[in-house]
Structures are given as structure tokens and as C-alpha cells.
Amino acid sequence: MLKDITFGQYIETNSPIHKLDPRTKLILLILNIVFLFLTKNMYSLAFAAVFLITIILISKVPLKIYLKNIKAIWFIVVFTSLINLLYGKTGKTLISFWKITITTGGVYRALFLALRIIILIIISSVLTYTTTPNDLTDGIESLLSPLRYIGLGAAVHTIAMMMTIALRFIPTLVDETEKIMNAQKARGADLENGKFRDKIKALVPILVPLLISSIRRAYDLAEAMECRCYNGGVGRVKMKRLKYGLNDLAALIVCLLFCAGIIILNTLFKQVII
Amino acid sequence: MSTILQVKDLTHTYNADTPLAKTALKNISFSVEKGEIVGIIGHTGSGKTTLVGHLNGLLKPTSGEIIVDGKNIWDEPKKISKIRSLVGLVFQYPEYQLFEETVYKDIAFGPKNLGLSGDELDNRIRETCKAVSIKEDLLYKSPFDLSGGEKRRVAIAGVMAMLPKILVLDEPVAGLDPAGRNSVIKMIEDYRDTYNATVMIVSHNMENMAQIADKLLVMNKGELYMYDTTENVFKRGEKLREIGLNVPIVTRVIDVIRQKGIDVPDNIFTVESAVEYITSKSQKAGGLDA
């Protein structure tokens, strides 16, 4: 169950996407998401899907790993689709009983949104799969660095450091949770069966030790960092400097073509879904 | 004596049917008699923890059988949680699983899950604590205010209070000071003696093993390397050294003495027995200070 969480994991395949500058990837991801939300009809969304599949192929990360992510969020997908299915009131009525009417417009909207969420999740995981956590935070720190002109330089470094640490500890905490779950199971804790209330109660013996060990780890880490003279971002230099290359320019061009494609398809086909 | 645990041809493969498949246990077979203390030793990655996980059904064997008290534990997969009251498993660093406000409540967690309540529950907790010498005044403290050794003992008591017939402990003395180690060892012995239970201990500490174990099960690369009485295993130091393990330090000292040409027995594995032997010898020779 917990092993299904692959979000935030780095997968080394040495693809062209891996070699991009993390800043490029961050900016392009934001651009992609914005344009994904600008899609207005099935044609532009289909275009976005094709673009995504191309990226997945280039990234060389097995499709299976991406699909695992969907498994983790299927509830959100189903829930949003269902709401839209029931509240869409446009188009022909397909089924109507009691207070529920399902229309073609509702079906379209449900499918449209489901696909959009799935694309959104997968495209975000491309970033984490192809970028090491360290690169990622370096990228964020560098992108936010202009904030130092308004006196927020220290804050930028702190946030970047916090993110690095948080990402670094996801697998550790997953391991820890599994260990504690096994230990409580060995003491007869029943985590699977019972009513909803019992299930919530059954979480206490897992969450309390997990919280305590996280705090303990935080203290240990803080001490270890201080022992190595860490005193925030002041005067700190990087071992690896980020540098843009020609491949970043190429990626930017491809991405801009994608954005243009979305705009063209949006205006070409007037059928508006949302 | 009767056999309480039987492992037959146990094999476990992690990630079976994938390219990542890794066989952690290969055709392990052994049996344990009631009331015995069996030590499990072996290198990191030799399959000790995997083996231990099978004993109470947390892991399912790829092939082979585990028979507890005459019954294959996987006969009824849905009732596998029942087996957890029969085979109590104490993980490494069990103090990290403490969560209640008081020691009393934490020890009560296991028996409560078995369906005990009221006076029965109260009696059970007090009885177990008495048997393994956990002081009454500890019961009402927060487990987080205790010292490391006390926490460890309380956490182990939490599993003991379920009165498992087989108690399995993974590295119960790791990271404790000598006093803490001794009190945990004593607690395990007390539990065995009071309830005539069977105990299996995974450990790297040969000295503690020599102190407590009746038999030793040696694992190497997922296979059963040796399974014999503690005496017979430690007598074959050469064979242990072949796989990077060793005999207790005091035995090594005695070996050196023997190599110097002094006739000493080869069954001295604890400091106590060494002291005993040397004093008896020196008394025969007219005492040390003679």
C-alpha cells in the first residue's frame, strides 16, 4: 500500500529530460499547467494528451510507474467527475430519474475534467521523476533569488532547505510508518477491519510514534547540521552551479509550440466545454 | 518435551516474478521444542529478519510451511491475525512503538486487542509486570519520561502481556548499556520460566547468546548454516569464522590459553563459567594467594 507512493521519487534513466536545467523544467512545468487549464475543448485537450505521451516517451521512465500515481488519486478523479456528471445541465438529456438528470454536457464535462486531472498529475510527476530533489530545490532557490532585492534572501534559502529536507525524508518516513504498522500489528492491532470510527482510532498507535520519531529526527538533523557549521544561507556557495544550455532553449521552443497549438485549437474549434 | 514450532522447507522470494526478484530464504527447515531459548545469529542480510517476520505471519512464505502448535498458520489465511497472539514478535527498537499516556495503558494495548477487559485485563498487566520485574510505580508514568533501558523493557512487556507461547525478539539488546542488556536478558529468562514459553532471539551479541540461548540457529546468505546446541556451535569456532562470525571473546581468550599448551576445556562461553573454572583450578593448586 505505502510502497505505491512514488511521488517525489527520482528515477534515473539519463534521458534528454533528465539533462535539462531544473529551472527550465520548473518554468516549463508551470507553463504547461497554465495552458492545460486554458484548454477549452476536446481537441486542445487531446493535443495536450499527445504532447504528454511524447514527453513520457522521451523521459524513458516506464509508463507503469506513472500509472501507479493515478492509482493513488483515483478517488479525486472519480469524485470530481461524478460531481460534474450530476451537475452538468447542458445538452441532450440522457437519463432522468428522481432528482437526477444526466445530460450529454455533463458526460463531456466529467470526461474532460478526469482527463485534465490525470494529465496534470502525470506531467507534474515527470518533473520529480527526472530531477533529483537537490537539483529541484537548487532550481527553486535560484528562481526565487530575485526576492533578495526586497530583503527576503534568507527566507528563500530557508524555504529551499526545508523543501530539500522534506523531500529527502519522504522515503525514510514511509519506511518508518511501515515498521510501526508491523509492530502494532504484532501487538494485535487491527488496521483493516472495523467501522470507519474504529479505523480512525486505529491510526493513533501509528501516528503518535511516527510524530515522535519525526521530531526526534528533526532534532538530530539540526544538531548534525550545526556541527558542520551550518548557519543559514549567508555566505554559502554552491558546489554545482546551474547553467543553461542549448538543450534548454530547444525545450523552451518545443513548449512554446505546444502553447501555440493549444491557442490555435481553442480558436479553431468553437465547441466550448468549460 | 514437545515440539511447538516447525518450519518446513521455507523459501521466501521478495518481488517474485519481477526482474527485482531476490531470494531471501532458501529451504529452511528446523523445529523448536517447548521451553527452549533459541538464538538466531548471522550477518546483516543473511535472512534473520525475514525469517522472524514469517513466524507470526507478517510475511507469507513463497513456499514451505510454518507449523505452530501442530497447525499450519496459513491454513486459514483470514485468521492469520489470531496467530499473532500465539507468536509474539518484538521488533528492533520496540521503544519507538510506544504511544500511550501511561506505561499501564501501553502495556494494555496488546491484551486489549485480544479482547481482554476489566479485572481480567488489570490482572494480566500486573501479573506480567510482576513476572518480569517491572515496578508498579513505573506503570503510571508516561513512557516518554523513562530512560532508554526502561522504555525498552516496557515495550517488550507490552508484547509479553499478550502471553504468547512463542516470543520472538529481533535484536532486543541493541543499543543498550551493559546494565540495560542484563536486565532485558533477565526479563526474557523470567518470562520463559514463568510461562514455560519458547523464546527466539535474533542478536549479534555472542556474549549474550552464550548467556541465555539453549540452541543456536546460524543463518548464512538465506540458508540454514548450523542448528545445534549453543555449546556445539561455539565449539566449532572455525566454521563460524568462515562466514565472518565469531565465538564469544572469553572463548577466544581460553583458546589462546590452550594454544600456549595449558590444558583447558573447550566449553567455556561465558565470563561466569570462565571465572568458575579458574577459581576451581586455582583452589586445587592451593589458591591464587597461596
Contacts between the chains, C-beta under 8 A, distances in Angstrom:
chain1	res1	chain2	res2	distance
A	179	B	91	6.7
A	179	B	96	7.8
A	180	B	96	7.0
A	180	B	97	5.7
A	182	B	53	7.8
A	182	B	58	5.6
A	182	B	91	6.8
A	183	B	91	4.8
A	183	B	94	6.7
A	183	B	96	7.8
A	183	B	97	4.2
A	184	B	97	6.3
A	184	B	109	8.0
A	185	B	58	6.7
A	185	B	81	7.7
A	185	B	84	6.9
A	186	B	56	6.1
A	186	B	58	6.9
A	186	B	84	5.8
A	186	B	88	7.0
A	186	B	89	4.1
A	186	B	90	7.7
A	186	B	91	7.0
A	186	B	159	7.0
A	187	B	84	7.8
A	187	B	97	7.6
A	187	B	109	5.8
A	187	B	110	4.2
A	187	B	113	6.5
A	187	B	158	6.3
A	187	B	159	6.2
A	187	B	162	7.0
A	188	B	81	7.0
A	188	B	84	5.7
A	188	B	85	6.2
A	188	B	109	7.9
A	188	B	110	5.4
A	188	B	113	3.1
A	188	B	114	5.7
A	188	B	162	6.5
A	189	B	109	7.6
A	189	B	113	5.9
A	190	B	81	6.6
A	190	B	113	7.0
A	204	B	99	6.7
A	205	B	97	7.6
A	205	B	99	5.0
A	205	B	109	6.7
A	208	B	99	3.7
A	209	B	96	5.6
A	209	B	97	5.4
A	209	B	98	6.7
A	209	B	99	5.2
A	212	B	96	7.7
A	212	B	99	7.9
A	212	B	144	7.3
A	213	B	96	5.7
